[in-house]
Amino acid sequence: MTQLTAGNSAPYGSFYDGKGVNFTLFSANAHKVELCVFDEHGHEQRYDLPVRTGDIWHGYLPNAKPGLKYGYRVHGPWEPHNGHRFNPAKLLLDPCARVVVGGVEHHPHLHGGYDEPNLEDSAPHMAKCVVVQDKFDWEDDEYPRTAWGDTVIYEAHVRGLTLLHPGIPEELRGTYAALGHPVMINYFKRLGITALELLPVAHFVSEPRVSHLGLSNYWGYNPRSIYAVEGYYAVNHDPLSAANELRGAIKALHSAGIEVILDIVLNHSAELDRDGPTLSLSGIDNRSYYWLMENGDYQNWTGCGNTLNLSTPGVVAQVVDCLRYWVDSCHIDGFRFDLASVMGRTPEFRQDAPLFEAIKNDPVLSQIKLIAEPWDIGAGGYQVGNYPPLFAEWNDHFRDGMRRFWLRQDLSLGGFACRFAGSSDVYRRGERKPSTSINLITAHDGFTLRDCVSFNQKHNEANGEDNRDGTNNNYSNNYGFEGLEASLYIKERRRDSVHALLTLLLLSQGTPMLLAGDEHGHSQHGNNNAYCQDNQLTWLDWEHCNDGLTTFTAALIHLRKTIPALTQNVWWEDGDGNVRWWNKEAQPLSADEWENGVHRLQIQLSERWLITINATEEVADIVLPEGEWRAIPPFAGEDNPVVMAVWHGPAHGVCVFQKS
């Protein structure tokens, strides 16, 4: 029998050098590590990894080739009360595997045990890792490197974006390949977005509770392997071709000047809580990988059963390597980090947490786009405004503020202006710039824009939790009727509010993020937590989309690019020519108006552009500032000759003018 030689302690995972395969595995507390390889009949051969260098176990298997299926069995103490859950009866995935295939998502033999170990062999039911050799011809691909001030983000789901698109070949719909199809490239260019932000594409599985309801984890926030590209979005759902199909799409998007940002989940794993399966990390080194309570149980600062300990040195190094893999091998332009406060826990949140410092000091990761979802659900987890300078942040103050101002009329003009001007009260410190604020009205998590003006209550019954899931703080307004169908008058009010909210999103200071489908009029029928709805509730309906709204949205994005105050990415100062604030009489606002004034306002940007706002229930005449002002697209035609001195503002109306 071929024996393993020492091999090397790097790189992470399995690496084919043309003559054999080097295997490495991090475990600080293991006593022995067995490499388990499987032939085409599923027969298992075990080898002890012969060398430990620091906390990296490694060995080299001569003559092994790409396509080899493998996993690990890791030996050590079974002491759950001390955080150790080693159980060699459980086949474990390599955390750094590039491809994962086969197995079942749920089986009793996958569970590691409670007080005593479960000694049933999990290998017959367990997924396997596959040795691969990354080969892809990038030709002359270049990262677009779009400046933050010029960035407009479009958040989308790989499958839901194109599954119903009649212009995409049927076999490509809902796949990575569809993202780079000329039809989609042309659409993105028409819309004017500069970055496509994809919901998770790392390999994930559904939670047992969701599967038992006959549903599936649609969003993908339950990772089983964060290096492996999810096979479900590949043509024919083939995990072996998934990575290159994703690379092909990225290459096509880059050629059109469009960046690709990945939503990545580093805060928890699919092993869930003590009732969950033993798939990888808990069996490799539970105490190193997870935050634990004194009794050995899992800290649940994520709401998903466990929380990864991203302060452990070996885990930090592995996570940095993972991020580098996505950038170096897949040409990713940036990341959005789900529940990112976990990244800064030590366990208290710190700006100089080990992972933050490692990213800052990495010559590649420090140069890409980094976006934090700046909270988790644990004590001290809400950290909006407190991330290191390299990170932009989802701004929930902007989201809630704009909805409250326009749909609820319960935010002052001063509060509105602060959000419109980049939320300087939150982000203006040190090296941080206005682009730090990722401005959003909606995201995958919550109501769509159409639902914000159609539903006052969430309607999540289809999720199987008796409508208990999802937030109750929607700050929405159905204008008197719950649901999509309503009178013509109500529909017109809703249309005007959608136009206004899109205008405020796309013409405010900061980095705008548009939810895919909002420019279509997409509705999830009041479901504000559609994480488990892989069906027509979430798939974009391209045949019945509102093309007029798409044209309106595109015009706003292209208008944004012409206004220096929105693209130069500097904080606005009094008298700098970037912004002036006027009341409805074209006079500076008084202190009382800022605090108690009616919701009518004019915002003059870069001297030449004027946004007029009437967020009240009544028609209002608004006197424009001195000069010759003409309404411009999308509020008037390209060659509008009409010079206006007074805008007859409709209720819930907004308009943009340009000075001649």
C-alpha positions as CSV (number, residue, x, y, z in Angstrom):
1,M,0.0,0.0,0.0
2,T,1.3,3.5,-0.9
3,Q,2.3,5.4,2.2
4,L,2.1,9.1,2.8
5,T,5.3,11.1,2.9
6,A,5.8,14.3,4.9
7,G,4.7,16.7,2.3
8,N,4.4,20.4,3.2
9,S,2.4,22.5,5.7
10,A,1.1,24.7,2.9
11,P,-1.0,25.5,1.0
12,Y,-4.3,24.9,2.8
13,G,-6.5,22.0,1.7
14,S,-5.5,19.5,-1.1
15,F,-3.0,20.5,-3.8
16,Y,-2.1,18.6,-6.9
17,D,1.5,19.2,-8.1
18,G,1.4,17.0,-11.2
19,K,2.9,14.0,-9.4
20,G,0.7,13.6,-6.3
21,V,-1.4,15.5,-3.8
22,N,-0.4,17.4,-0.7
23,F,-3.0,17.4,2.1
24,T,-3.1,19.8,5.1
25,L,-5.5,20.2,8.0
26,F,-5.5,22.7,10.9
27,S,-6.2,21.2,14.3
28,A,-4.6,22.5,17.5
29,N,-6.1,19.9,19.8
30,A,-6.2,16.6,17.8
31,H,-4.1,13.6,18.7
32,K,-4.2,12.0,15.3
33,V,-5.6,12.8,11.9
34,E,-6.5,10.2,9.3
35,L,-6.9,11.0,5.6
36,C,-9.7,8.9,4.1
37,V,-9.8,8.4,0.3
38,F,-12.6,6.7,-1.6
39,D,-12.5,4.8,-4.9
40,E,-15.3,4.8,-7.5
41,H,-17.1,2.1,-5.5
42,G,-17.1,4.0,-2.3
43,H,-14.4,1.8,-0.7
44,E,-12.4,3.7,1.9
45,Q,-8.6,3.7,2.4
46,R,-7.2,5.4,5.5
47,Y,-3.8,7.0,6.0
48,D,-2.4,8.8,9.0
49,L,-1.2,12.3,8.2
50,P,2.5,11.7,9.3
51,V,3.7,15.2,10.3
52,R,2.4,18.0,12.4
53,T,4.0,21.4,11.9
54,G,2.7,23.8,14.5
55,D,-1.0,23.2,14.4
56,I,-1.0,22.0,10.7
57,W,-1.2,18.3,10.1
58,H,0.1,17.3,6.6
59,G,1.1,14.5,4.3
60,Y,1.7,13.8,0.6
61,L,0.1,11.0,-1.4
62,P,2.2,10.1,-4.4
63,N,0.4,9.3,-7.7
64,A,-2.9,10.7,-6.4
65,K,-4.7,12.8,-9.0
66,P,-7.5,15.3,-9.5
67,G,-10.9,13.6,-9.1
68,L,-9.9,11.8,-5.9
69,K,-12.6,11.8,-3.3
70,Y,-11.5,12.3,0.3
71,G,-12.4,13.3,3.9
72,Y,-10.9,13.1,7.3
73,R,-11.3,11.3,10.6
74,V,-9.8,13.2,13.5
75,H,-8.9,11.6,16.9
76,G,-8.8,13.3,20.2
77,P,-10.7,13.6,23.5
78,W,-14.4,13.4,23.7
79,E,-15.0,16.0,26.4
80,P,-18.1,18.0,25.4
81,H,-18.0,20.0,28.8
82,N,-14.5,21.2,27.8
83,G,-15.5,21.9,24.2
84,H,-13.8,18.8,22.7
85,R,-16.0,16.7,20.4
86,F,-13.5,14.4,18.6
87,N,-15.2,11.4,17.1
88,P,-13.3,9.3,14.4
89,A,-16.6,7.6,13.6
90,K,-17.5,10.8,11.7
91,L,-16.1,11.5,8.3
92,L,-15.3,15.2,8.1
93,L,-15.1,17.6,5.2
94,D,-11.9,19.5,4.6
95,P,-12.8,23.1,5.5
96,C,-10.6,24.2,2.6
97,A,-12.0,21.8,0.0
98,R,-12.6,23.4,-3.4
99,V,-15.3,20.9,-4.4
100,V,-17.9,19.0,-2.3
101,V,-20.0,16.2,-3.8
102,G,-22.7,13.7,-2.9
103,G,-24.0,12.7,0.5
104,V,-27.3,13.5,2.1
105,E,-28.0,16.7,4.0
106,H,-29.7,15.0,7.0
107,H,-29.2,11.6,8.6
108,P,-29.0,10.4,12.2
109,H,-25.5,9.0,11.7
110,L,-24.2,12.5,11.0
111,H,-24.8,13.5,14.6
112,G,-21.6,13.3,16.7
113,G,-23.3,12.6,20.0
114,Y,-24.4,14.3,23.2
115,D,-22.8,13.2,26.5
116,E,-21.5,10.1,24.8
117,P,-20.1,9.9,21.2
118,N,-22.4,8.5,18.5
119,L,-20.2,5.6,17.2
120,E,-22.2,5.0,14.0
121,D,-20.0,5.5,10.9
122,S,-21.2,8.6,9.0
123,A,-19.1,7.9,5.8
124,P,-21.9,6.1,3.8
125,H,-24.1,9.2,4.2
126,M,-21.6,11.9,4.2
127,A,-20.6,14.2,1.4
128,K,-17.0,13.9,0.1
129,C,-14.3,16.4,-0.9
130,V,-12.8,16.2,-4.4
131,V,-9.2,17.0,-5.3
132,V,-9.2,19.5,-8.2
133,Q,-6.7,21.4,-10.3
134,D,-7.8,24.9,-10.9
135,K,-7.5,25.6,-14.6
136,F,-9.1,28.6,-16.3
137,D,-8.0,30.9,-19.1
138,W,-8.5,34.4,-17.8
139,E,-6.8,35.9,-20.9
140,D,-6.3,39.6,-20.3
141,D,-9.0,39.9,-17.6
142,E,-8.6,43.0,-15.4
143,Y,-10.3,44.0,-12.2
144,P,-12.5,47.1,-12.9
145,R,-11.3,48.8,-9.7
146,T,-14.3,51.2,-9.8
147,A,-13.8,54.1,-7.4
148,W,-16.1,54.1,-4.4
149,G,-17.5,57.4,-5.4
150,D,-18.6,56.0,-8.8
151,T,-20.0,52.7,-7.4
152,V,-23.7,51.7,-7.7
153,I,-24.4,48.2,-6.2
154,Y,-27.1,45.8,-7.5
155,E,-27.9,43.0,-5.0
156,A,-29.1,39.8,-6.6
157,H,-29.6,36.1,-6.2
158,V,-27.9,34.0,-8.8
159,R,-30.9,31.7,-9.4
160,G,-33.7,34.1,-8.8
161,L,-32.3,36.8,-11.1
162,T,-32.4,34.9,-14.4
163,L,-34.5,31.7,-13.9
164,L,-37.6,33.2,-15.6
165,H,-35.7,35.4,-18.1
166,P,-37.1,34.6,-21.6
167,G,-34.1,36.0,-23.3
168,I,-31.7,33.6,-21.7
169,P,-31.3,30.1,-23.2
170,E,-33.4,27.8,-21.1
171,E,-30.5,25.5,-20.1
172,L,-28.6,28.5,-18.7
173,R,-31.4,30.2,-16.7
174,G,-30.7,30.5,-13.0
175,T,-27.0,29.7,-13.4
176,Y,-23.7,31.4,-13.0
177,A,-23.4,31.3,-16.8
178,A,-26.5,33.4,-17.2
179,L,-25.0,36.2,-15.2
180,G,-22.4,36.7,-18.0
181,H,-24.8,36.2,-20.9
182,P,-24.9,39.2,-23.3
183,V,-28.6,39.7,-22.5
184,M,-27.8,40.3,-18.8
185,I,-24.6,42.3,-19.6
186,N,-26.7,44.6,-21.8
187,Y,-29.3,44.9,-19.1
188,F,-26.7,45.8,-16.4
189,K,-25.2,48.4,-18.8
190,R,-28.6,49.9,-19.5
191,L,-29.4,50.1,-15.9
192,G,-26.0,51.7,-15.1
193,I,-25.0,49.6,-12.1
194,T,-21.2,49.2,-11.6
195,A,-21.2,46.2,-9.2
196,L,-23.2,43.0,-8.9
197,E,-23.4,41.8,-5.3
198,L,-24.4,38.1,-5.2
199,L,-26.0,36.4,-2.3
200,P,-23.8,33.5,-1.0
201,V,-22.3,31.2,-3.7
202,A,-20.2,29.2,-1.3
203,H,-21.4,25.6,-0.8
204,F,-24.4,25.5,1.6
205,V,-27.1,23.2,2.8
206,S,-30.6,23.5,4.1
207,E,-31.3,23.3,7.9
208,P,-33.2,20.2,9.0
209,R,-36.1,22.2,10.3
210,V,-36.5,23.9,6.9
211,S,-36.2,20.6,5.0
212,H,-38.8,19.0,7.2
213,L,-41.3,21.7,6.1
214,G,-40.7,20.8,2.5
215,L,-38.8,24.0,1.9
216,S,-35.1,24.8,1.2
217,N,-32.6,27.4,2.2
218,Y,-32.9,29.7,-0.8
219,W,-30.6,32.5,0.2
220,G,-27.7,30.3,1.1
221,Y,-26.7,31.6,4.5
222,N,-25.9,28.1,5.9
223,P,-22.4,27.3,4.7
224,R,-21.0,23.8,4.7
225,S,-17.8,24.7,2.9
226,I,-16.7,28.3,2.4
227,Y,-14.0,27.6,-0.3
228,A,-16.3,25.5,-2.5
229,V,-18.5,27.1,-5.2
230,E,-22.1,26.0,-4.8
231,G,-22.9,23.4,-7.5
232,Y,-26.7,24.1,-7.5
233,Y,-26.2,27.2,-9.6
234,A,-24.1,25.4,-12.2
235,V,-25.5,24.1,-15.5
236,N,-26.9,20.6,-14.7
237,H,-26.1,21.4,-11.0
238,D,-22.6,20.0,-11.5
239,P,-20.3,21.0,-8.6
240,L,-17.2,20.0,-10.7
241,S,-18.0,22.7,-13.3
242,A,-19.4,25.3,-10.9
243,A,-16.1,27.2,-10.2
244,N,-15.2,27.7,-13.9
245,E,-18.8,28.7,-14.8
246,L,-18.6,31.4,-12.1
247,R,-15.2,32.5,-13.4
248,G,-16.6,32.7,-16.9
249,A,-19.4,35.0,-15.7
250,I,-17.0,37.2,-13.8
251,K,-14.7,37.4,-16.8
252,A,-17.6,38.6,-19.0
253,L,-18.8,41.0,-16.3
254,H,-15.3,42.5,-16.0
255,S,-15.1,43.0,-19.7
256,A,-18.1,45.2,-19.4
257,G,-16.6,47.1,-16.5
258,I,-18.8,45.5,-13.8
259,E,-17.4,44.4,-10.5
260,V,-18.6,41.3,-8.6
261,I,-19.0,41.3,-4.9
262,L,-19.7,38.1,-3.0
263,D,-21.8,37.9,0.1
264,I,-19.9,35.5,2.4
265,V,-20.8,33.9,5.7
266,L,-18.0,33.7,8.1
267,N,-20.1,34.0,11.3
268,H,-21.4,30.4,11.6
269,S,-21.5,27.0,9.9
270,A,-24.1,24.5,8.9
271,E,-23.2,22.4,12.0
272,L,-25.8,24.5,13.9
273,D,-26.1,23.8,17.7
274,R,-25.5,20.6,19.8
275,D,-28.4,19.0,18.0
276,G,-26.8,19.7,14.6
277,P,-24.7,17.4,12.4
278,T,-21.0,16.8,12.7
279,L,-19.8,17.8,9.3
280,S,-16.4,19.4,9.6
281,L,-15.2,22.0,12.1
282,S,-16.7,20.6,15.3
283,G,-15.1,17.2,14.7
284,I,-11.7,18.7,13.5
285,D,-11.2,21.1,16.5
286,N,-14.5,22.3,18.1
287,R,-12.7,24.3,20.8
288,S,-10.6,26.3,18.2
289,Y,-13.3,26.9,15.7
290,Y,-16.3,28.0,17.8
291,W,-17.1,30.4,20.6
292,L,-18.2,28.2,23.6
293,M,-19.9,28.7,26.9
294,E,-18.2,27.5,30.1
295,N,-20.2,24.3,29.9
296,G,-19.0,23.6,26.4
297,D,-22.2,24.5,24.7
298,Y,-22.2,26.9,21.7
299,Q,-22.5,30.7,21.9
300,N,-25.4,31.7,19.6
301,W,-24.6,35.3,18.7
302,T,-25.8,34.6,15.1
303,G,-29.2,33.1,15.7
304,C,-28.1,30.1,13.7
305,G,-27.0,27.8,16.6
306,N,-23.2,28.5,16.7
307,T,-20.7,31.3,16.3
308,L,-17.3,30.9,14.7
309,N,-14.3,32.1,16.8
310,L,-12.5,34.4,14.4
311,S,-9.9,35.4,17.0
312,T,-8.2,32.0,17.1
313,P,-4.9,32.5,15.2
314,G,-5.2,29.3,13.1
315,V,-8.7,30.1,12.1
316,V,-7.8,33.7,11.2
317,A,-5.0,32.4,8.9
318,Q,-7.4,30.0,7.3
319,V,-10.1,32.6,6.7
320,V,-7.7,35.0,5.2
321,D,-6.5,32.3,2.9
322,C,-10.1,31.6,1.9
323,L,-10.7,35.2,1.1
324,R,-7.5,35.3,-0.9
325,Y,-8.6,32.2,-2.8
326,W,-11.9,33.9,-3.9
327,V,-10.0,37.0,-5.0
328,D,-6.9,35.3,-6.6
329,S,-8.6,32.3,-8.2
330,C,-12.0,33.7,-9.0
331,H,-11.2,37.4,-9.5
332,I,-13.8,38.5,-7.0
333,D,-13.7,42.3,-6.5
334,G,-15.0,42.5,-2.9
335,F,-17.0,40.9,-0.2
336,R,-20.1,41.7,1.8
337,F,-19.7,40.1,5.2
338,D,-22.9,38.6,6.8
339,L,-23.3,39.4,10.5
340,A,-19.9,41.0,10.4
341,S,-19.6,41.9,14.1
342,V,-18.6,38.3,14.6
343,M,-15.4,39.1,12.7
344,G,-14.5,41.6,15.4
345,R,-15.4,39.6,18.5
346,T,-12.6,38.8,21.0
347,P,-15.3,38.1,22.4
348,E,-16.1,41.8,22.8
349,F,-16.1,43.8,19.6
350,R,-12.8,45.5,18.8
351,Q,-11.6,47.5,15.7
352,D,-8.2,45.9,16.1
353,A,-9.6,42.3,16.3
354,P,-7.2,39.7,14.8
355,L,-9.1,39.2,11.6
356,F,-9.5,42.9,11.0
357,E,-5.8,43.4,11.5
358,A,-5.0,40.5,9.2
359,I,-7.2,41.9,6.4
360,K,-5.7,45.3,6.9
361,N,-2.2,44.0,6.6
362,D,-2.9,41.7,3.6
363,P,-1.6,43.4,0.3
364,V,-4.5,42.0,-1.7
365,L,-7.5,42.1,0.7
366,S,-6.7,45.6,1.8
367,Q,-7.2,46.8,-1.7
368,I,-10.6,45.4,-2.5
369,K,-14.2,46.4,-1.6
370,L,-15.1,45.3,2.0
371,I,-18.7,45.7,3.2
372,A,-19.9,44.9,6.6
373,E,-23.4,44.0,7.8
374,P,-22.5,45.8,11.0
375,W,-24.3,43.7,13.6
376,D,-24.9,40.3,15.1
377,I,-27.6,39.4,17.7
378,G,-25.3,39.0,20.7
379,A,-24.7,41.5,23.4
380,G,-22.7,44.4,22.0
381,G,-23.2,43.1,18.5
382,Y,-24.8,46.3,17.0
383,Q,-21.7,48.1,15.8
384,V,-23.0,50.5,13.1
385,G,-20.3,53.1,12.5
386,N,-17.6,51.4,14.5
387,Y,-15.8,49.3,11.9
388,P,-12.2,49.9,10.8
389,P,-11.6,52.4,8.0
390,L,-11.3,49.8,5.2
391,F,-14.9,48.7,5.7
392,A,-18.0,50.2,4.2
393,E,-21.2,49.4,6.2
394,W,-24.8,48.7,5.4
395,N,-26.6,51.7,6.8
396,D,-29.8,50.8,8.6
397,H,-30.1,54.4,9.7
398,F,-30.5,55.4,6.1
399,R,-33.0,52.6,5.3
400,D,-35.2,53.3,8.3
401,G,-34.8,57.0,8.0
402,M,-35.9,57.3,4.4
403,R,-38.9,55.0,5.0
404,R,-39.9,56.9,8.1
405,F,-39.5,60.3,6.3
406,W,-41.4,59.4,3.2
407,L,-43.9,56.7,4.2
408,R,-44.5,57.6,7.9
409,Q,-43.8,61.3,8.1
410,D,-42.2,60.8,11.5
411,L,-38.7,62.0,10.9
412,S,-37.7,65.7,10.9
413,L,-36.1,67.5,8.0
414,G,-32.9,67.7,10.0
415,G,-32.9,63.9,10.5
416,F,-33.7,63.4,6.8
417,A,-30.9,65.7,5.7
418,C,-28.4,63.9,7.9
419,R,-29.2,60.6,6.3
420,F,-29.2,62.1,2.8
421,A,-25.8,63.6,3.4
422,G,-24.0,60.4,4.1
423,S,-24.9,60.0,7.7
424,S,-21.9,62.0,8.8
425,D,-23.0,61.7,12.4
426,V,-22.3,58.0,12.2
427,Y,-19.4,57.7,9.8
428,R,-17.4,60.9,9.7
429,R,-14.3,60.2,11.7
430,G,-10.7,59.5,10.9
431,E,-10.1,58.2,7.4
432,R,-13.7,57.2,6.6
433,K,-15.4,58.8,3.6
434,P,-19.1,59.2,2.6
435,S,-18.9,56.0,0.6
436,T,-18.6,54.2,3.9
437,S,-22.4,54.5,4.1
438,I,-24.0,51.8,1.9
439,N,-27.4,53.4,1.4
440,L,-30.3,51.1,0.9
441,I,-34.0,51.3,1.1
442,T,-34.5,47.5,0.7
443,A,-32.4,44.4,0.6
444,H,-32.9,40.6,0.2
445,D,-33.9,40.6,3.9
446,G,-37.2,42.5,4.3
447,F,-39.9,43.9,2.1
448,T,-39.2,44.7,-1.6
449,L,-39.8,48.3,-2.6
450,R,-43.2,47.6,-4.0
451,D,-44.2,45.8,-0.9
452,C,-43.1,48.8,1.2
453,V,-45.9,50.7,-0.3
454,S,-48.4,47.9,-0.5
455,F,-48.3,46.1,2.9
456,N,-48.4,47.4,6.5
457,Q,-47.9,43.9,7.9
458,K,-45.6,41.1,7.0
459,H,-47.2,38.0,5.5
460,N,-44.8,35.1,6.1
461,E,-47.2,32.3,6.5
462,A,-45.6,30.3,3.7
463,N,-42.4,30.0,5.8
464,G,-44.1,27.6,8.1
465,E,-43.5,29.5,11.3
466,D,-47.1,30.9,11.8
467,N,-45.9,34.4,10.7
468,R,-43.6,34.7,13.7
469,D,-40.4,35.1,11.7
470,G,-39.2,38.3,10.1
471,T,-39.1,41.8,11.5
472,N,-42.2,43.7,12.5
473,N,-40.5,47.1,12.1
474,N,-41.1,47.7,8.4
475,Y,-41.8,51.4,8.4
476,S,-44.1,50.8,5.4
477,N,-47.3,52.4,4.2
478,N,-50.0,50.6,2.2
479,Y,-51.9,53.9,1.6
480,G,-55.1,52.5,3.0
481,F,-55.4,49.0,1.5
482,E,-53.4,45.9,2.4
483,G,-52.2,44.1,-0.7
484,L,-51.2,44.7,-4.3
485,E,-54.7,45.2,-5.7
486,A,-56.1,48.7,-4.9
487,S,-58.0,51.6,-6.4
488,L,-56.3,53.6,-9.2
489,Y,-55.9,56.5,-6.8
490,I,-54.0,54.3,-4.3
491,K,-51.9,52.8,-7.0
492,E,-50.9,56.3,-8.2
493,R,-49.9,57.3,-4.7
494,R,-47.8,54.1,-4.4
495,R,-46.1,54.8,-7.8
496,D,-45.2,58.3,-6.7
497,S,-43.7,57.0,-3.4
498,V,-41.7,54.4,-5.3
499,H,-40.4,57.1,-7.6
500,A,-39.5,59.3,-4.6
501,L,-37.7,56.6,-2.7
502,L,-35.7,55.6,-5.7
503,T,-34.7,59.2,-6.2
504,L,-33.6,59.7,-2.6
505,L,-31.7,56.4,-2.7
506,L,-29.9,57.1,-6.0
507,L,-29.2,60.8,-5.6
508,S,-28.0,60.8,-1.9
509,Q,-24.5,61.0,-0.7
510,G,-22.9,57.6,0.0
511,T,-22.9,54.3,-2.0
512,P,-26.3,53.3,-3.2
513,M,-27.4,49.7,-3.3
514,L,-30.4,48.7,-5.3
515,L,-32.2,45.4,-4.7
516,A,-32.7,43.4,-7.9
517,G,-36.3,43.6,-8.9
518,D,-37.1,46.9,-7.3
519,E,-36.6,48.5,-10.6
520,H,-39.2,46.0,-12.0
521,G,-41.9,46.5,-9.4
522,H,-41.2,43.0,-8.0
523,S,-43.3,41.9,-5.1
524,Q,-43.0,39.0,-2.6
525,H,-46.6,39.5,-1.6
526,G,-45.7,40.9,1.8
527,N,-43.2,38.2,2.7
528,N,-40.3,40.0,4.4
529,N,-38.2,36.9,5.2
530,A,-38.2,34.8,2.0
531,Y,-35.1,32.9,2.9
532,C,-36.8,29.5,2.2
533,Q,-38.9,30.4,-0.8
534,D,-37.2,29.0,-3.9
535,N,-40.2,29.6,-6.1
536,Q,-42.0,32.3,-8.1
537,L,-42.4,34.4,-4.9
538,T,-38.7,35.3,-5.2
539,W,-37.8,34.7,-8.8
540,L,-37.9,37.9,-10.9
541,D,-40.8,37.9,-13.5
542,W,-39.1,39.5,-16.5
543,E,-42.2,39.0,-18.8
544,H,-44.4,41.2,-16.6
545,C,-41.9,43.6,-15.3
546,N,-42.6,47.4,-15.2
547,D,-40.3,48.6,-18.0
548,G,-41.3,52.2,-17.3
549,L,-40.0,51.9,-13.8
550,T,-36.8,50.3,-15.1
551,T,-36.3,53.2,-17.4
552,F,-37.0,55.6,-14.6
553,T,-34.4,53.9,-12.4
554,A,-31.8,53.8,-15.1
555,A,-32.2,57.5,-15.7
556,L,-31.6,58.3,-12.1
557,I,-28.4,56.2,-12.0
558,H,-27.1,57.9,-15.1
559,L,-28.0,61.3,-13.6
560,R,-26.1,60.4,-10.5
561,K,-22.9,59.9,-12.4
562,T,-23.1,63.5,-13.7
563,I,-23.3,65.3,-10.3
564,P,-19.9,65.9,-8.8
565,A,-21.2,66.3,-5.3
566,L,-22.3,62.6,-5.4
567,T,-19.2,61.1,-7.1
568,Q,-16.2,62.9,-5.6
569,N,-16.6,61.1,-2.3
570,V,-15.8,64.0,0.0
571,W,-17.8,65.2,3.0
572,W,-20.0,68.3,2.3
573,E,-19.1,71.5,4.0
574,D,-21.0,74.8,4.2
575,G,-20.0,77.0,1.4
576,D,-18.1,74.4,-0.6
577,G,-20.6,74.5,-3.5
578,N,-21.5,70.8,-3.1
579,V,-24.9,71.3,-1.3
580,R,-27.3,74.0,-0.3
581,W,-30.5,73.4,1.6
582,W,-33.6,75.5,0.9
583,N,-37.1,75.7,2.2
584,K,-40.2,76.0,-0.1
585,E,-39.6,79.7,-0.4
586,A,-36.0,79.2,-1.6
587,Q,-34.6,80.5,1.7
588,P,-32.2,78.8,4.1
589,L,-34.0,76.7,6.7
590,S,-34.4,78.1,10.2
591,A,-33.5,76.0,13.2
592,D,-37.2,75.5,13.9
593,E,-37.9,74.3,10.3
594,W,-35.1,71.8,10.6
595,E,-36.7,70.4,13.7
596,N,-40.4,71.0,13.2
597,G,-40.9,72.1,9.6
598,V,-43.4,70.4,7.2
599,H,-41.8,67.9,4.9
600,R,-41.0,70.2,2.0
601,L,-37.4,70.8,1.0
602,Q,-35.0,71.7,-1.8
603,I,-31.5,70.3,-2.1
604,Q,-29.2,72.1,-4.5
605,L,-26.2,69.9,-5.5
606,S,-23.0,71.1,-7.2
607,E,-24.9,74.4,-7.9
608,R,-26.5,73.1,-11.1
609,W,-28.9,70.4,-9.9
610,L,-31.9,70.8,-7.7
611,I,-34.0,68.1,-6.0
612,T,-37.4,69.4,-4.9
613,I,-39.4,67.4,-2.3
614,N,-43.0,67.5,-1.2
615,A,-43.4,64.6,1.2
616,T,-46.8,65.9,2.5
617,E,-50.4,64.9,1.7
618,E,-51.1,68.2,0.1
619,V,-50.2,69.9,-3.2
620,A,-47.7,72.7,-2.6
621,D,-46.1,75.5,-4.7
622,I,-42.4,75.5,-4.1
623,V,-40.4,78.6,-5.2
624,L,-37.2,77.5,-6.9
625,P,-33.9,79.3,-6.2
626,E,-32.7,82.1,-8.4
627,G,-31.8,81.0,-11.9
628,E,-33.3,79.3,-15.0
629,W,-34.3,75.8,-13.9
630,R,-35.6,73.0,-16.2
631,A,-36.9,69.6,-15.1
632,I,-34.7,66.9,-16.5
633,P,-35.1,63.1,-17.1
634,P,-36.6,61.0,-15.7
635,F,-38.9,63.8,-14.7
636,A,-39.1,65.5,-18.1
637,G,-37.9,64.9,-21.6
638,E,-34.3,65.3,-22.8
639,D,-35.0,68.6,-24.5
640,N,-37.5,70.1,-22.1
641,P,-37.7,73.8,-23.0
642,V,-39.8,74.9,-20.0
643,V,-38.1,77.2,-17.6
644,M,-39.7,77.1,-14.2
645,A,-39.6,79.5,-11.2
646,V,-42.2,77.7,-9.2
647,W,-42.8,74.0,-9.0
648,H,-46.4,72.9,-8.4
649,G,-45.5,70.0,-6.3
650,P,-48.0,67.2,-6.1
651,A,-48.6,65.3,-2.9
652,H,-45.8,62.8,-2.3
653,G,-44.0,64.3,-5.2
654,V,-40.3,64.8,-6.1
655,C,-38.7,66.4,-9.1
656,V,-35.1,67.1,-10.3
657,F,-34.1,70.3,-12.1
658,Q,-31.0,71.5,-13.8
659,K,-29.8,75.1,-14.1
660,S,-29.3,76.4,-17.6
